[in-house]
Amino acid sequence: MLDGSTSVAGDRSHDPGWYAGRLGEALEPLLPGDKPIADAVAIAIAQVAEAAELVAETSPTSTVAVARWNEDVVETYALCDSTVVVLCRDGTDHVHTDDRAGEAVAEHRAEYRAHLEAGHGYDDGLREILLTLQEQLARHRNVQGGYWVAGADPEAAYEGISHTYSRSDVDGVILATDGVTLERHPRVTTWRELYAEVRTHGADDLLRELLRELHAAEDHDPDGVRWWRSKRHDDKTLIVTPLS
């Protein structure tokens, strides 16, 4: 799962959706087999960056979340802030999210949160705060002590968060972009509840309806007072896969 990162200033050399699409095309044939996921991600980043002549200062970026399995193991990988959830048969849930971007600019995130909670909404003042936040993110992007995301530098792939589980221990996996925030959903509020519904009712129609309900819940908070977020609606992508 890939999620292109929005640029408030519009200063990227290509659209983030374009980049995520190209990176996905490069990554897909590299994932089957025994090659480490980080190696596959690094190769894909290098291929896209070379083909499009991307440079770090203006390259679009994307999160990367991967779950891969065979008869013996389940492997997960998260680069930047998409989420991978591993649901085990013993009832435990393992949630893997790389939030180093948020940690790197925590002070600036707190500023835009306060702006929204004060009721100012998505006005020009918020845009100025977000432009400053984006400048800070750029300074911390793909450097030690900052955060890591797919862009122009293949080495960023090796900073992703990886985990391996015995296949026999795993009931299912969930991949979600950061726009899928279940705490905002009126009915399904935990990953385990979501997974139980999928096992009972099937995935396709249920997931579409769940995302519609989440979108509608955000409509009832149009100024971000209850649920602070950088834009009224973020892209929402969700994959739920039973493994048993």
TILO-298731 format. One record per residue (C-alpha): x, y, z; residue in one letter; chain. Coordinates in Angstrom, 3 decimals, padded with zeros to 6 digits. Example, Ala and Ser with C-alpha at 12.3 -4.5 7.8 and 13.67 -1.06 7.14 Angstrom:
! residues 2
+----------+----------+----------+--------+--------+
|       c1 |       c2 |       c3 | residu | chaine |
+----------+----------+----------+--------+--------+
|  012.300 | -004.500 |  007.800 |      a |      A |
|  013.670 | -001.060 |  007.140 |      s |      A |
+----------+----------+----------+--------+--------+
***
This chain:
! residues 244
+----------+----------+----------+--------+--------+
|       c1 |       c2 |       c3 | residu | chaine |
+----------+----------+----------+--------+--------+
|  000.000 |  000.000 |  000.000 |      m |      A |
|  001.347 |  003.404 | -001.026 |      l |      A |
|  000.074 |  006.843 | -000.003 |      d |      A |
|  001.468 |  009.883 | -001.784 |      g |      A |
|  002.252 |  012.826 |  000.522 |      s |      A |
|  000.375 |  016.054 | -000.160 |      t |      A |
|  002.363 |  019.244 | -000.653 |      s |      A |
|  000.545 |  022.309 |  000.689 |      v |      A |
|  002.833 |  024.596 | -001.316 |      a |      A |
|  002.524 |  022.598 | -004.538 |      g |      A |
|  006.303 |  022.648 | -004.922 |      d |      A |
|  006.896 |  019.057 | -006.040 |      r |      A |
|  008.256 |  018.131 | -009.456 |      s |      A |
|  005.453 |  015.581 | -009.916 |      h |      A |
|  002.081 |  014.883 | -008.350 |      d |      A |
|  002.314 |  012.597 | -005.282 |      p |      A |
| -000.334 |  010.315 | -006.797 |      g |      A |
|  001.822 |  009.964 | -009.898 |      w |      A |
|  004.794 |  009.027 | -007.748 |      y |      A |
|  002.884 |  006.477 | -005.688 |      a |      A |
|  001.594 |  004.864 | -008.875 |      g |      A |
|  005.047 |  004.606 | -010.446 |      r |      A |
|  006.591 |  003.314 | -007.244 |      l |      A |
|  003.886 |  000.664 | -006.956 |      g |      A |
|  004.478 | -000.474 | -010.523 |      e |      A |
|  008.205 | -000.797 | -009.850 |      a |      A |
|  007.732 | -002.529 | -006.503 |      l |      A |
|  005.114 | -005.132 | -007.429 |      e |      A |
|  007.383 | -007.522 | -009.388 |      p |      A |
|  010.135 | -007.236 | -006.769 |      l |      A |
|  008.157 | -008.437 | -003.756 |      l |      A |
|  007.571 | -012.132 | -004.536 |      p |      A |
|  010.378 | -014.447 | -003.421 |      g |      A |
|  012.997 | -014.190 | -000.708 |      d |      A |
|  014.463 | -010.734 | -001.379 |      k |      A |
|  014.199 | -008.633 |  001.814 |      p |      A |
|  011.329 | -006.166 |  001.558 |      i |      A |
|  013.661 | -003.234 |  002.266 |      a |      A |
|  015.866 | -004.276 | -000.672 |      d |      A |
|  012.826 | -004.382 | -002.957 |      a |      A |
|  011.703 | -000.930 | -001.809 |      v |      A |
|  015.194 |  000.502 | -002.310 |      a |      A |
|  015.414 | -000.873 | -005.842 |      i |      A |
|  011.959 |  000.485 | -006.705 |      a |      A |
|  012.812 |  003.955 | -005.356 |      i |      A |
|  016.041 |  003.980 | -007.359 |      a |      A |
|  014.266 |  002.933 | -010.557 |      q |      A |
|  011.608 |  005.629 | -010.313 |      v |      A |
|  014.061 |  008.337 | -009.246 |      a |      A |
|  016.414 |  007.538 | -012.124 |      e |      A |
|  013.676 |  007.327 | -014.755 |      a |      A |
|  012.107 |  010.640 | -013.708 |      a |      A |
|  015.384 |  012.372 | -012.755 |      e |      A |
|  014.063 |  013.104 | -009.273 |      l |      A |
|  016.092 |  015.072 | -006.743 |      v |      A |
|  015.489 |  015.211 | -003.004 |      a |      A |
|  014.512 |  018.891 | -002.858 |      e |      A |
|  011.547 |  018.613 | -005.233 |      t |      A |
|  010.764 |  014.894 | -005.348 |      s |      A |
|  007.257 |  013.794 | -004.445 |      p |      A |
|  007.130 |  011.280 | -001.602 |      t |      A |
|  005.039 |  008.322 | -000.514 |      s |      A |
|  004.551 |  006.058 |  002.443 |      t |      A |
|  005.036 |  002.320 |  001.915 |      v |      A |
|  003.247 | -000.462 |  003.816 |      a |      A |
|  003.747 | -004.127 |  002.901 |      v |      A |
|  002.556 | -007.465 |  004.238 |      a |      A |
|  004.002 | -010.597 |  002.658 |      r |      A |
|  003.619 | -014.227 |  003.644 |      w |      A |
|  004.389 | -017.811 |  002.700 |      n |      A |
|  003.642 | -021.136 |  004.397 |      e |      A |
|  006.093 | -020.388 |  007.209 |      d |      A |
|  006.191 | -016.667 |  008.006 |      v |      A |
|  004.352 | -013.363 |  007.714 |      v |      A |
|  006.562 | -010.326 |  007.080 |      e |      A |
|  005.507 | -006.710 |  007.518 |      t |      A |
|  007.160 | -003.437 |  006.569 |      y |      A |
|  006.184 |  000.193 |  007.241 |      a |      A |
|  007.949 |  003.295 |  005.929 |      l |      A |
|  006.402 |  006.538 |  007.199 |      c |      A |
|  002.906 |  006.801 |  008.577 |      d |      A |
|  000.712 |  004.126 |  007.020 |      s |      A |
| -000.273 |  001.324 |  009.402 |      t |      A |
|  000.191 | -002.445 |  009.332 |      v |      A |
| -001.830 | -004.502 |  011.819 |      v |      A |
| -001.091 | -008.164 |  012.515 |      v |      A |
| -003.968 | -009.965 |  014.244 |      l |      A |
| -002.850 | -013.108 |  016.026 |      c |      A |
| -004.857 | -016.200 |  016.859 |      r |      A |
| -004.277 | -015.711 |  020.573 |      d |      A |
| -006.307 | -012.481 |  020.426 |      g |      A |
| -003.390 | -010.042 |  020.450 |      t |      A |
| -003.106 | -007.261 |  017.879 |      d |      A |
|  000.256 | -005.856 |  016.790 |      h |      A |
| -000.037 | -002.352 |  015.307 |      v |      A |
|  003.001 | -001.079 |  013.407 |      h |      A |
|  003.054 |  002.596 |  012.429 |      t |      A |
|  006.145 |  004.673 |  011.709 |      d |      A |
|  005.338 |  008.082 |  013.248 |      d |      A |
|  008.797 |  009.594 |  013.173 |      r |      A |
|  007.507 |  012.347 |  010.871 |      a |      A |
|  005.052 |  013.442 |  013.546 |      g |      A |
|  007.695 |  013.256 |  016.244 |      e |      A |
|  010.101 |  015.386 |  014.185 |      a |      A |
|  007.626 |  018.277 |  013.973 |      v |      A |
|  005.605 |  017.734 |  017.147 |      a |      A |
|  005.737 |  021.418 |  018.126 |      e |      A |
|  004.357 |  022.568 |  014.772 |      h |      A |
|  001.671 |  019.890 |  014.772 |      r |      A |
|  000.571 |  021.127 |  018.176 |      a |      A |
|  000.235 |  024.629 |  016.708 |      e |      A |
| -002.166 |  023.614 |  013.968 |      y |      A |
| -004.071 |  021.404 |  016.403 |      r |      A |
| -004.566 |  024.403 |  018.709 |      a |      A |
| -005.693 |  026.505 |  015.733 |      h |      A |
| -008.414 |  023.990 |  014.873 |      l |      A |
| -009.503 |  023.330 |  018.448 |      e |      A |
| -009.984 |  027.080 |  018.876 |      a |      A |
| -012.578 |  026.936 |  016.089 |      g |      A |
| -010.700 |  028.817 |  013.353 |      h |      A |
| -011.207 |  026.025 |  010.823 |      g |      A |
| -009.417 |  025.630 |  007.502 |      y |      A |
| -008.676 |  029.294 |  006.928 |      d |      A |
| -005.667 |  031.175 |  005.563 |      d |      A |
| -004.123 |  031.156 |  009.019 |      g |      A |
| -004.094 |  027.373 |  009.040 |      l |      A |
| -002.547 |  027.322 |  005.570 |      r |      A |
|  000.322 |  029.479 |  006.838 |      e |      A |
|  000.848 |  027.130 |  009.786 |      i |      A |
|  000.855 |  024.120 |  007.450 |      l |      A |
|  003.338 |  025.784 |  005.093 |      l |      A |
|  005.706 |  026.231 |  008.038 |      t |      A |
|  005.067 |  022.632 |  009.074 |      l |      A |
|  005.918 |  021.453 |  005.571 |      q |      A |
|  009.162 |  023.443 |  005.614 |      e |      A |
|  010.117 |  021.746 |  008.874 |      q |      A |
|  009.234 |  018.330 |  007.464 |      l |      A |
|  011.484 |  018.991 |  004.475 |      a |      A |
|  014.405 |  019.751 |  006.789 |      r |      A |
|  013.906 |  016.493 |  008.685 |      h |      A |
|  013.120 |  014.284 |  005.676 |      r |      A |
|  015.439 |  011.319 |  005.091 |      n |      A |
|  018.125 |  012.455 |  007.519 |      v |      A |
|  019.375 |  010.877 |  010.725 |      q |      A |
|  017.347 |  012.089 |  013.660 |      g |      A |
|  014.434 |  012.936 |  011.375 |      g |      A |
|  012.037 |  010.700 |  009.522 |      y |      A |
|  012.122 |  008.481 |  006.468 |      w |      A |
|  009.849 |  008.240 |  003.441 |      v |      A |
|  010.079 |  006.991 | -000.139 |      a |      A |
|  011.255 |  009.782 | -002.437 |      g |      A |
|  014.493 |  010.203 | -004.365 |      a |      A |
|  016.865 |  008.435 | -001.948 |      d |      A |
|  016.897 |  004.597 | -002.066 |      p |      A |
|  018.708 |  004.430 |  001.283 |      e |      A |
|  015.529 |  005.582 |  003.010 |      a |      A |
|  014.098 |  002.119 |  002.386 |      a |      A |
|  016.470 |  000.617 |  004.949 |      y |      A |
|  014.996 |  002.801 |  007.692 |      e |      A |
|  011.562 |  001.177 |  007.402 |      g |      A |
|  010.160 | -000.796 |  010.336 |      i |      A |
|  010.128 | -004.576 |  009.724 |      s |      A |
|  008.641 | -007.466 |  011.687 |      h |      A |
|  008.357 | -011.212 |  011.119 |      t |      A |
|  005.763 | -013.581 |  012.588 |      y |      A |
|  005.225 | -017.300 |  012.411 |      s |      A |
|  002.453 | -017.909 |  009.891 |      r |      A |
|  000.790 | -020.366 |  012.270 |      s |      A |
|  000.351 | -017.572 |  014.850 |      d |      A |
| -001.356 | -015.098 |  012.496 |      v |      A |
| -005.075 | -014.904 |  011.843 |      d |      A |
| -005.020 | -011.931 |  009.451 |      g |      A |
| -003.435 | -008.630 |  008.449 |      v |      A |
| -004.722 | -005.109 |  007.863 |      i |      A |
| -003.065 | -002.296 |  005.911 |      l |      A |
| -004.400 |  001.248 |  006.229 |      a |      A |
| -003.365 |  004.730 |  005.165 |      t |      A |
| -003.295 |  007.434 |  007.815 |      d |      A |
| -006.665 |  008.749 |  006.663 |      g |      A |
| -008.286 |  005.636 |  008.153 |      v |      A |
| -008.649 |  006.723 |  011.772 |      t |      A |
| -011.075 |  004.335 |  013.422 |      l |      A |
| -011.441 |  006.495 |  016.523 |      e |      A |
| -013.584 |  008.766 |  014.334 |      r |      A |
| -015.856 |  005.986 |  013.128 |      h |      A |
| -019.333 |  005.865 |  014.709 |      p |      A |
| -019.539 |  002.088 |  014.816 |      r |      A |
| -016.243 |  000.239 |  014.271 |      v |      A |
| -013.596 |  001.691 |  016.572 |      t |      A |
| -010.895 | -000.987 |  016.843 |      t |      A |
| -008.944 | -003.087 |  014.357 |      w |      A |
| -010.214 | -006.270 |  016.001 |      r |      A |
| -013.839 | -005.150 |  015.580 |      e |      A |
| -013.164 | -004.362 |  011.930 |      l |      A |
| -011.543 | -007.731 |  011.363 |      y |      A |
| -014.412 | -009.580 |  013.049 |      a |      A |
| -016.924 | -007.865 |  010.757 |      e |      A |
| -014.900 | -008.774 |  007.676 |      v |      A |
| -014.723 | -012.414 |  008.766 |      r |      A |
| -018.484 | -012.421 |  009.289 |      t |      A |
| -019.745 | -010.412 |  006.343 |      h |      A |
| -016.956 | -010.397 |  003.721 |      g |      A |
| -014.638 | -007.569 |  002.800 |      a |      A |
| -015.567 | -005.633 | -000.323 |      d |      A |
| -018.984 | -004.104 |  000.370 |      d |      A |
| -018.293 | -003.824 |  004.100 |      l |      A |
| -015.036 | -001.900 |  003.647 |      l |      A |
| -016.558 |  000.483 |  001.125 |      r |      A |
| -019.406 |  001.191 |  003.526 |      e |      A |
| -017.025 |  001.635 |  006.456 |      l |      A |
| -014.994 |  004.205 |  004.518 |      l |      A |
| -018.166 |  006.032 |  003.488 |      r |      A |
| -019.258 |  006.145 |  007.142 |      e |      A |
| -015.863 |  007.472 |  008.210 |      l |      A |
| -016.026 |  010.158 |  005.518 |      h |      A |
| -019.535 |  011.115 |  006.673 |      a |      A |
| -018.397 |  011.351 |  010.299 |      a |      A |
| -015.745 |  013.874 |  009.237 |      e |      A |
| -018.453 |  015.856 |  007.428 |      d |      A |
| -020.054 |  016.403 |  010.834 |      h |      A |
| -016.806 |  017.990 |  012.041 |      d |      A |
| -016.066 |  020.275 |  009.066 |      p |      A |
| -013.725 |  022.609 |  010.953 |      d |      A |
| -011.624 |  019.926 |  012.662 |      g |      A |
| -012.646 |  020.945 |  016.181 |      v |      A |
| -013.402 |  017.439 |  017.450 |      r |      A |
| -010.853 |  015.553 |  015.336 |      w |      A |
| -007.886 |  017.717 |  014.427 |      w |      A |
| -006.400 |  016.951 |  011.017 |      r |      A |
| -004.530 |  018.930 |  008.378 |      s |      A |
| -007.411 |  018.804 |  005.867 |      k |      A |
| -011.122 |  018.112 |  006.049 |      r |      A |
| -010.780 |  014.750 |  004.313 |      h |      A |
| -007.679 |  012.677 |  003.636 |      d |      A |
| -007.438 |  009.799 |  001.168 |      d |      A |
| -008.536 |  006.549 |  002.780 |      k |      A |
| -007.342 |  003.127 |  001.674 |      t |      A |
| -007.921 | -000.071 |  003.644 |      l |      A |
| -006.997 | -003.719 |  002.993 |      i |      A |
| -008.118 | -006.564 |  005.264 |      v |      A |
| -006.836 | -010.059 |  004.504 |      t |      A |
| -007.683 | -013.184 |  006.559 |      p |      A |
| -004.848 | -015.726 |  006.561 |      l |      A |
| -006.648 | -018.601 |  008.229 |      s |      A |
+----------+----------+----------+--------+--------+
***
